[in-house]
């Protein structure tokens, strides 16, 4: 059944947004709408222009028999400043300070609107990297991981502190916590991660980086590659950082537990964000 152009544009846009970074052939769309490939190409040109003008992302065309079109999400620098500014305002309240120099983040991580924006920023900055899965450790990093994964079009892998009978056989390692220097346990189900995967690690809060360093060690057991590391908040006041290469949205730069005062600022995100590369016709 043929579909009018207005209907095609709406449905194609929805499909592409729901399948980020997935290669979709023109034949698929042509058969879906009962339209000629030339008409589909014109429709995709309209969608591409709109995506780029609105700062949503872009469509990239891969030529050849096995080619097609691919939607790559992108957040503009202006949008990133707006989102991070909102986070700074929320996190600057002194009553968020918890014992040990941590921050109360549950209200932010439990807000789908905010978490979705966080996921979009991370997906944008990591969009050009080869990523098969997004990994985090239970429990607070889970909302961010799912938000990022939804924009990258990949599954989520959750590392736990102890094994669950429902996960089958597992791989377990011991790691040293960067802040407390205690030996802790980390477990991942064997079926959850294919050997040789490219993994994006995300977490909500990083002090010395012991937990993230533990996940890196765990990935070595799967012969997996770390594609990148993203953290919502990093603590600047730490004696020894165990992780060097990471991207953060927020930096906790000053903590005065006695006076219950904190200072938050932009993380290093803007050192890595790139302008959208628009293809030449």
Secondary structure, DSSP 4 states (H G I P E B T S, - for coil): ----HHHHHHHHHHHHHHSTT--B-HHHHHHHHT--HHHHHHHHHHHHHHHHHTTSEEEEEE-STT-EEEEEE---HHHHHHHHHHHHHHHT-GGGEETTTEE--HHHHT-HHHHHHHHHHHHHHHTTS--SEEEEETTTTHHHHHHHHHHHT-EEEEEBSS--GGG-SEEEEEEE-TTT--EEEEEEEGGGS-TT-EEEEEEEEESS-HHHHHHHHHHHHTT-EEEEEEEEEEES--S--S--S-EEEEEEEEEETTTTEEEEEE-SGGGT-----PPP-
